[in-house]
Amino acid sequence: MSFQKRLSSGEFVVLAEINTPKGVDTSQLLGTALKIKGRVDAVVVPDMDNGIMRMSAFAGGVLMQQQGIEAIIHVYCRDRNRLALQGDMLAAHALGIHNLLVVCGEDIASSDHHNAKSVNDLDELGLLKAIRTLEGGTDLAGLELAGIPNFTTGCTLSSCADDEAFQAELQRAREKVQAGARYVVTPPVFDLVRFEPMLDHLKGLGAPIISTVFLLKSVGVARYIATNEPSSGIDEDLIQRIRKAPDREMECVKIAGEMAAALKQRVQGVKIVTLGWEHKLPSILDCAGL
């Protein structure tokens, strides 16, 4: 069953995020993807996340499709103007990529190409409206298309420091859904008790909620997130669980797997993010019983 059909039918979906290489050697990308083929419903391919130059998500998505793995590619406004965005999305559709995730590109200041210039010709809401316009048979200039694409498009929520910020983000998400987003991806969830009140609000958006499960990797990573993102929900008990474990890496895998399993009872899907540790994806799926 396709990702779109599982969403529409209310089935639980499992997504795994895999970055493209910084170069042209795709052996690791494909090797990892093939190990989880049949265990995930789609592979999410970021497009130069964190401003790090890599092979484009477009290429990564095509490579997934060639292996019989459904792909979801990120689309940003940071690096392309409206002509390039429309052209790339039409090309992606023609090559079999029918799933998009509209995301907010990180500030170019943190890029490995810090002298690059941001574009931001459109914002996320404008990009969602552009996708809907293409699906209506015209481009943003009002000119008719020769063949009409049909995408399953999602949007993301940003992390929020307090309730006021969350309410503002919730309103933006509501506007994105109205503009055509058919599913919503949350920030990483580390604390279910903290997440439950948010989820009650998110369910009111009228779109499937897919929660991000993030592999912490180490005590250092957990403490960094807890310090720099207090709203993350990472507490000292979780940090100490990792620190005291005889095998810390495996404990991090177990934590991610437990979270994915717990979220299955609460949301319509999970997106597992490992940031360079994609080789751990099979173990996380094992721990989650997925």
C-alpha positions, 0 to 999 in steps of 0.5 A: 500500500502506498504512503498516500493510501495508508495516510488516507485509510488511517493506517500507521506509517513508518518513515525513515530519514536518510541523507544523501552523500556529500559527493557521488558515492551512493553506496552507503545511501542505497545500502542503508535503504535496502536494509529497511526496504519493506519495513518502512513506508517511505524514506524521507530525503532531506535537501541540504539540511543545516545548510550542508551542501550534499547531493540534492534530495531530488537525486536521492528520491529518484535513487530510492524510487529506482530501488522500489522504495517510496520517497518523500523529498524535502522542498525548501524556499531557502535555496531556489526561486519560484521558477526553480521550485516549480521546475524541480517539483514537476521533474520529480513528479515525472520521475516518480516522486509524488511525496513532498515535505515542505520545510523551513530551511535553516539560516545560511549562517550555519551553512558550510557555505556561509558566503552563499545567499539565501533566496526565500522568494516564497515562504512555506505557505507560499510554496504550499499554495504553489504546489496546489496551483500546479495541481490545479493545472497552471503555474504561478504565472497562470499558464496552463501545464501540459499534464497535471501533477498530483502530490501528497504534501506535508508540512512541519512544526517548529520547536516551541519554547513556551505556550505562546510560541506553540499557539502561534506555531499551531496557527501557522500549521492550521494555515498550512493545512488550509493551503494544502498540507495533507499531513503534519510532522512534529519536532522530536518527541522525548517526553510523552507526558509533555507531548500529550497536551500538544497532541490534543491541539494538533489533532484539531488541525484535521490532518494526520500527525506524524511525530519525529523520533530522534536518535540521541546517540550519546550523553553529550547529545542528550545534554546539549539538546536539554541545555539548548532546547529546554522545551525538548522534554529531555530530563536528567533521568533520561540523561542518566539512563544513557550514562549508566547503561553498559552499552550507551549506544544500544541504550540510545537505540532502545530509547528511540525504539521505545518512543516509536512504539509508544507513539504508535498508540497516539499518532498516525506515524513516526519519522525516525531521524538518526543524523548520520547513524542510518546504520542503526535504523534496523535496530531501532525498528527491531526495538520498536517492533516495527 
